[in-house]
């Protein structure tokens, strides 16, 4: 596909409000689901020791090892309802929106959703392993592990982006993430008493970093598995009178031999998309750096 065929070349940029509406589709759905689940938690909680909805979905290590594996996934949509002010869900959802929209722009809605859910499961698995090793409690819930995976992935792409700590102090994103992960690691290794699931945080952060460094992609794996699952389902419901036909081979996407070049191209597409929405004059220093790196790669490839 030529550059003139890309969406960011053919269409004119929308208004600021239109840009907000179009971006972060999966982020908005995830935030909506978390809020709905939080409301259900509040409505079903009848006391400090009687919270049946949360009890059925939270990460309980003993119950996971007795077959209730759905808890590895469902815990990421629960939050603390005992707070006088809902800071647990508020900050998780704010961070998901602030950093998740950029990651979703880079990888697309489908891959971003697969990454987010995988981060939640990996965070839960690390939490369970840590508990078995005697390093942490056996109960936990919250989106923090998955959200931290998103933040780390965003920091890998935009390490020099400036974040205002406490809305005042400018700090590069990579320093902020390194400090946060470092504090969690210190708490975890020193076995300090804490109500925070630091093992899950570290699991999500490690997954986000490995995903970037190893250039993993999750949705293509699902695509390769799904034709076999769908074929099994159709065979299960097929009538006794069978018509045999040759099944088409699944189309496999071409894989580039240069993961770094693939990553730069994805970032460049996101920046060009942003130019079409808000104009080049509104690009950040990180965006300009992405364009510079892409330009250097193109120059090196010229004969």
Secondary structure, 3 states (H helix, E strand, C coil): CCHHHCHHHHCCCCCHHHHHHHCCHHHHHHHHHHHHHHHHHHHHCCECCECHHHHHHCEEHHHHCCCCCCHHHHHHHCCCCCCCCCHHHHHHHHHHHHHHHHHHHHHCHHHHHHHHHHHHHHHHHHHHHHHHCCCCCCEECCCHHHHHHHHHHHHHHCCCCEEEECCCEEEEHHHHHHHHHHHHHHHHHCCCCCCCCHHHHHHHHHHHHHHHHCCCCCHHHHHHHHHHHHHHHHHHHCCCCCCCCCCCCCCCCCCCCCHHHHHHHHHHHHHHHHHHHHCHHHCCHHHHHHHHHHHHHHHHHCC
